[in-house]
Amino acid sequence: MKDGDKLSTINYQVQKEDLKSLYTMWKNPPADLMWPSPFVWPPWLKSWWDAYGGEEKIFFISFWEEERLLGVAPLVLWEGKAMLMGSEDVCDYQDFIITRGKEEEFYFALALELKRKGLEELEISSLRDNALTLKYQYAFTEVGKVEVICQKKDVLLERSLPSTWEEYLGLLKKKQRHEVRRKLRRLQEAGTVEFRWMEKQQQLEDYFEVFLDLFCQSNREKKEFLTHRREIFFRSLLQYLGEEEKQRMGVLLLDGEVSAMTWCLDDGYSIYLYNSCYNPRFEHLSAGLMCKVLALKKSIETGRICFNFLKGGEVYKYRLGGMEVPSYKVQFKFRDGEGKTR
């Protein structure tokens, strides 16, 4: 089919959405609707809006072929630009919410609608290298004069998980496998070790103040990162994700004292290591690293198939078997008939 023929077959209806209607889709999803990451879940978007929403205008739109949903674009508008709701300081990567098998139709409809609205640009701050937006970016260039700018960003790291802990250890390099076992043994020799993997809202709330305190103690960068606005975001996220039981908190205790914590997201298939902290008093026991190791172990034991370390190329992620996934910032700049940006 020629490009012009393809465009002539696009017949869609556009509908305005909001956080409430998006929640309905998330809790009772239409058939084959794909949510590409936790960073587009409605609880996540609501938390972000509570903390960061301001001059931007919410522009959630869905596209339909009669009764069949093509997908949803949870956008915000600012100064003539459309962006996926979220920001790269707290959202590791994003993409659109699309019905499997309707990807091409969705992107043509999105490109046509943004062009019709007269927007200057669509910007997405971080996409995985296998993101659908990268695969179907040609839809934008085929609907008119659109400049596509793609810039490589941070790497993400993740590890596919086997069915047992011993199998996982066998996937590590010999030196790293030895280090994991040695540090776990040293931790156990230092006192009574307990690792709690918590998912209930009350449990999370009981430990969250400890988490924030240790987060600031862990290092200067984390203390500076936790601004008032980000603390509001964290607290909203704890509440909204906790209500849905989509997060897990790993707490490593030594002789009853909290030595380290991990804050993870859970979609039922993958565990996402969103944030972590440790008590500097236990730095000599590598408590922070061991808490992550035990969270990874628990992920295997609970049947998860992937452990996502998320953004950043910290050395420990490689040592624990993390594999690189490149990420990209993409801008679609709409041009007028003379090739100028609108």
PyMOL commands that set and color helices and strands:
alter all, ss='L'
color gray80, all
select helices_A, chain A and resi 3-9+19-27+38-40+42-52+103-117+132-135+138-142+165-171+174-190+201-218+220-225+228-244+280-285+287-301+315-319
alter helices_A, ss='H'
color red, helices_A
select strands_A, chain A and resi 13-17+33-34+57-65+68-78+81-84+97-99+121-128+146-160+193-198+247-254+257-266+270-278+306-311+323-334
alter strands_A, ss='S'
color yellow, strands_A
deselect
rebuild
show_as cartoon
